[in-house]
Structure formats: C-alpha cells, structure tokens
C-alpha cells in the first residue's frame, strides 16, 4: 500500500514538474524590461557598436526639453543612422522620468545663456497649464522652451560621444561573455559614391 502511494506521488510530480526558482535579480522589473531585452539583441546579432550608439543616442534624445517629441526624434535617428529601433525606443521609454526631471535645469540654463528674465514655474504648474489649455501653455513657454532646446543642442553631441565610448567596452565584454556573434558594424556608403570611386579607379 505504501509502495502504491509512493508511485502515485511520483507520477503526480512528473505530471506537474516544478518550475525552476528564479533569483530576485531575474525577477526584478529592470532586469525583465531593460537588461534582458538588451542581452537578447546581442544574442540576435546586433553588434556592440550599433547597440552602444543606439543607447547613447536614445539617452540623449530622450531628455530633449520638449515633451512629446522624443519618440519621433528617436525613430528618425534610428532610420537615419540605421540603428536598432527597439533599443533606442526602449531607452526612450525608461528615460521619461529623467526628461521631466531635467526640464527645469534646461530652462534655467537657457535663461542664463540668453539672459532671459527668470520664469517662476514648476513641473506641477506646467502640467496644470497643459491640462487646462495646451495651446496656451505652448505659447506661454515658447521662448523658454526654445532657449532650453539650444542649450540641449550644444550639449547633445559631446554627451552622445562620451556615452558611446563608455557603453561600447561594456557591451563588448557582455557580448564575449554570452557568446554573441562577433562582427563589426560600419556605416554603409551610398551606392553612387561607391560606383563613382570604382569608375575613377578603373580610369
């Protein structure tokens, strides 16, 4: 009888196998939504160079001091530079709180650079204005916003280069560790330029 009970218990265990326990690190939101997708992109063959540039541009474009434009800017950058669109939009999604937090610093820097009068405003005030009258809020903040855009445009190129060279060795080490396909990424030359150079060499 004991043997029969043991057999039934083993049969039940085999029918419903236990799932392997995940570590708290693997269950975390950041790992599931940010780190794991990046690792999957490396495993799928996205080069560390392209991934580093995608994330560097995504980090810089996602703090553009005008709410509602970052998704379009990231998509245009991905198309122009032939970057990985999911990677750049993933960073854009996670950087939304940083964009809101950096609005006022960009506004204040714009006031100092252009010697504009101080505008006593806060993030909750901006949200209340936008919900009450969006077009009125845009007109009220227009000069402050474009001053901030100029400051961002001055800082963006250097920030992108610095982030790229910080992220690149990290992604190269991660790619080697997970056994990702190793290949170099280069910007492709336009067909017309390549053909003309070939013709010149032939002559």
N, C-alpha and C positions, 0 to 999 in steps of 0.2 A: 504493500500500500504506500509506504514511504517512497519506494522507487518510482511508482506511478506519479505521485505528487511532484517528485523532483523532475521527472520527464516533462510533465505539463508545464512546470515553471520554466524549464529551459526552452521549451517550444514557444512559450509566450514571450520570452526575452528575445528569441531570434525573430519573431514576427514583428516586434516593435523595437528595433535597435535604438539604443540611446545615442543622442546627438553628442558629439564631442564638445566639451565645455570650451567656450571662448574666453580668452583673457579679457580683463577690464579694458586693456588698451585697444583690443579689436572691437569691443562693443561701444567705444566712445563715438560721439557724433562726428568729431573732427576726423577721426580715422576713416569712418564709413563714407563720409561725404566729401572729404578733401584728399586725404593721403592715399586711400585705396584707389580712387579713380586715376590719380597721377601714376601710381605704380602700374595700373592696367594699361595706361597709354604707353609707358616704357616697354612693357611686355609685348604690346601690339606692334612695336617697331618704330614709334615716334622717337627721334633722336634726342639726346640730351641737349644739343644746341637749339633745336627747334622748340623744345619744351621750355628751356630756360628763357628764350626770347619771348615765347608766348606768355609766360607767367610774369616776366619783367614788365612787358607792355600792359598786361592786364592789371598789375598792381598800380602802375602809374595812371593809366586811363580811367581806372575805376574811382579815383579820387578827384576827377575833373569837377571843378567847383560850380556845376550847374546840374541840378537834379533832373533826371530823366533822359540824359544824353549818353550815359556811359555804355549802355548796351549797343547802341548804334555805333559809337566810336570803336568799341572792341570788335564788332563784326567787320567794320571797314578795315581796321588794322589787320585782322586775320586774312581778309581777302587780298589786300594789297601786298602783304609780305608773305603770303602763302603759309600762314601759321596754323596751329591747331585750334579750331574754333571752340570745341568743347572745353579745352584747357583754359583759354582766355576768358570765356564766359563763366566758368566755374569760379575763377578768382574774382571776377566782377561781382558775382553773387555774394561771396563771402566778405568782400570789402565794402559793402553798402554801409555798415555802421561807421567804418573809418571815413567814408566820404562825408557823412553827416557831421562827424566829429571835427573834420578839417575845414568845414565851410567857414566858420568864423575866423580861424587863423589865416586863411587865404583872403578873407575880406579885410582883415586888419593889415596884412602885408600890402594889399592893393591900396589901402588908404595912405600908408606911409610912402609907397613908391610914387604915387601920383599926387601926394599932398592934398588928398581929398578930405573934406570935413568928416569927423567921426560920426558914424551912424549907430546910435544906441539900439541894438537889436539883438535878439537871442534866437536860438533854434526853435523853441516853442512858439515864439512870436511869428517866425517865418511860416510855420505850419498853420497857425491860426489864420494868417493873412491868405495863404494859398487856398485853404478850405473855404474861406469866406468869399474871396474874389481872386481867382487865379490870375486873370489878366491884369488886374490892378496891382497884385504882388509883383508880377514880372516888370511892369513899368516902374514901380517904386524902387525895386532892387537892380534895375538895369545897369546903371553906371557902376554901382558897387560890384556887380557880378562880372562885368567885362574887365574891370580892373583886376579882379581875382583871376580871371582867365589868362590875362597877360602874365601875371606872376607864375601861374602854373605852367604856361608855355615856356617860360625861361628855365624853370627848374626841371621840367619833364625830361629833356634829352639826357642830361647828366645823371638824373635818377635812374633812368632806364639802363644806361650803360653800367652803372655801379651795381644795380640789381642783377643784371645779366651775368656779370663776372663773379658775383657772389653765388648765384644759383648754379652756374654751369659745373663747377667741380663737384658740387653736391650731387647733382643728377648723374654725372659720370660715375661717381662711386656707387650710387644706388643701382645704376644700370649694370655695372660689373657684378655687384653682389647678387642681383636677382637673375643674372644670365640673360639680359635683354639683348636683342640683335644689335651688333655694333656696326654702325655705318655713319659716315659724315654727312651732314646736311649743308648744302650750298644753295645760294640763290641762283636760279636758272637764268641764263642770258636770254634776251629776246631773240627770236628766230632771225629777224632781219639783220641784227648786228653780227650774229654768228656767221650767216651766209656771206655778208659783205667782207668780213675778215678772211674767210676762206678764199673768196674770189681774189682778194688783194694778195694773199699768199701764193695763189696759183699764177698770178701775173708776174 
